[in-house]
């Protein structure tokens, strides 16, 4: 009885924590960043891909403060509130905090007129798009750029995936294979 309970619990935990990828999550002791200093400290603590940052403007700092606040919120299909987010619901919710209206779906959030072809040109707050579970040219996932290395074009993004709201590197194998395109975010 006890061994079958253990196996059942282990299986549920494995299923819950398996996201098909690994992520770099940034959360403080409280699980959320509240101050500019905490955000800047998190950025400085990130791995060597992001050692050289351009100075962030006040809107970018505030955007990160708002987005980081929701790290750890669970994934919820169709979710667009702190009770649970899907990827596009999270993006919409964050920009709603700035009274900026963005479409509800990841496909509609892509604006080809604002496309950024070179990842070295990305800025905090831009939107990055990926295919879904199946690798294709069809948009199935979106995130908000949180860090950029302008020399290499590597970036980190905040998004809601199966493990919930998290920050992930563009070097993550799962997302690297699925990266499609980017466009300038609504704050630009």
C-alpha positions in Angstrom: 0.0 0.0 0.0 2.7 2.5 1.0 4.9 1.7 -2.0 2.0 2.1 -4.4 1.1 5.4 -2.8 4.7 6.5 -3.2 4.8 5.5 -6.9 1.5 7.3 -7.5 2.7 10.5 -5.8 6.0 10.2 -7.7 4.2 9.8 -11.0 1.9 12.8 -10.3 4.9 14.9 -9.4 6.8 13.9 -12.5 3.9 14.7 -14.7 3.3 18.0 -13.0 6.9 19.1 -13.2 7.6 17.8 -16.7 7.3 20.7 -19.2 9.3 19.4 -22.1 12.0 21.9 -21.4 13.9 23.4 -18.6 13.6 27.0 -17.6 15.4 29.7 -15.6 13.0 31.0 -13.1 13.8 34.2 -11.2 12.0 34.5 -8.0 13.1 36.0 -4.7 12.3 34.6 -1.3 8.8 35.9 -1.6 8.5 34.5 -5.1 8.1 37.9 -6.6 10.2 41.0 -7.3 8.8 44.3 -6.1 11.6 46.8 -6.5 13.8 48.1 -9.2 16.9 47.0 -7.2 15.6 43.4 -7.0 15.0 43.4 -10.8 18.5 44.8 -11.5 20.1 42.3 -9.1 18.3 39.4 -10.8 19.5 40.7 -14.2 23.1 40.9 -12.9 22.8 37.4 -11.5 21.8 35.9 -14.8 24.4 33.7 -16.6 27.1 35.1 -18.8 24.8 35.4 -21.9 23.4 38.5 -20.3 26.4 40.2 -18.7 26.2 43.4 -20.8 22.8 45.1 -20.5 21.7 48.4 -21.9 20.3 50.6 -19.3 16.6 50.0 -18.8 14.2 52.9 -19.0 11.4 53.4 -16.4 8.8 51.7 -18.6 10.9 48.7 -19.1 11.7 48.5 -15.4 8.0 48.8 -14.5 7.1 46.2 -17.1 9.6 43.7 -15.5 8.4 44.5 -12.0 4.8 43.7 -13.1 5.8 40.6 -15.1 8.1 39.1 -12.4 5.4 39.5 -9.8 3.5 36.7 -11.5 6.3 34.1 -11.7 5.0 30.9 -10.3 1.4 31.5 -11.1 0.0 28.2 -12.6 -0.7 27.6 -16.2 -4.4 27.6 -17.1 -5.7 27.0 -20.6 -7.6 30.1 -21.6 -6.5 31.8 -18.4 -6.0 35.5 -18.2 -5.9 36.3 -14.5 -3.6 35.7 -11.5 -5.6 32.5 -10.8 -3.9 31.1 -13.9 -2.6 32.2 -17.3 -2.0 30.8 -20.7 0.8 32.4 -22.7 -1.3 35.0 -24.6 -3.5 35.7 -21.5 -0.3 36.5 -19.5 0.9 38.9 -22.2 -2.5 40.6 -22.4 -2.7 40.9 -18.6 0.7 42.5 -18.2 0.1 45.1 -20.9 -3.4 45.8 -19.6 -1.6 47.0 -16.4 -0.2 49.8 -18.6 -3.6 50.5 -20.1 -2.3 49.1 -23.4 -4.8 46.9 -25.2 -3.4 43.9 -27.0 -5.2 41.1 -28.7 -6.1 38.0 -26.8 -4.4 35.3 -28.9 -0.7 34.7 -29.6 -1.4 34.7 -33.4 -3.2 38.1 -33.2 -0.5 39.5 -30.9 2.1 39.3 -33.7 2.3 42.5 -35.7 4.2 41.9 -39.0 4.6 45.7 -39.5 6.7 45.8 -36.3 8.7 42.6 -37.0 12.2 42.5 -35.6 14.3 40.3 -37.9 17.6 40.4 -35.9 17.4 39.2 -32.3 20.2 41.5 -31.4 17.8 44.4 -31.9 15.3 43.1 -29.3 14.5 45.2 -26.3 12.8 44.5 -23.0 9.1 44.3 -23.6 9.2 43.1 -27.2 7.2 40.0 -28.0 8.8 36.7 -29.1 6.8 33.9 -30.9 7.3 30.2 -31.0 5.6 27.2 -32.6 3.6 25.0 -30.2 4.4 21.5 -29.1 4.7 20.4 -32.8 7.6 22.2 -34.5 6.0 24.2 -37.4 5.8 27.7 -38.8 2.5 28.3 -37.1 2.5 30.6 -34.0 1.5 28.6 -30.9 3.3 30.4 -28.0 4.3 34.0 -27.0 6.5 35.6 -24.4 7.8 39.0 -23.3 11.5 39.7 -23.7 13.1 40.3 -20.3 16.8 40.4 -21.1 18.9 40.7 -24.3 22.5 40.3 -25.1 22.9 42.7 -28.0 26.2 41.1 -29.1 24.9 37.5 -29.5 21.2 38.0 -29.9 20.4 35.6 -27.0 17.6 36.7 -24.8 15.4 35.6 -21.9 11.6 35.9 -21.9 8.8 35.7 -19.4 5.9 33.5 -20.4 3.3 31.1 -19.1 4.0 27.5 -20.1 2.8 24.2 -18.7 4.8 24.8 -15.5 3.3 28.2 -15.0 4.7 31.7 -15.4 8.5 31.5 -15.7 11.5 33.1 -17.3 13.4 31.0 -19.9 16.5 31.5 -22.0 16.4 31.5 -25.8 19.2 29.0 -25.5 16.8 26.5 -24.0 16.7 23.6 -26.4 12.9 23.2 -26.4 12.3 26.9 -27.3 15.4 27.3 -29.5 14.0 24.7 -31.9 10.6 26.4 -31.9 11.6 30.1 -32.2 9.8 31.7 -35.1 9.9 35.5 -35.0 9.6 38.7 -32.9 8.0 42.0 -33.0 8.4 45.3 -31.2 6.3 45.3 -28.0 3.5 47.8 -27.3 5.7 50.0 -25.1 8.0 50.9 -28.0 
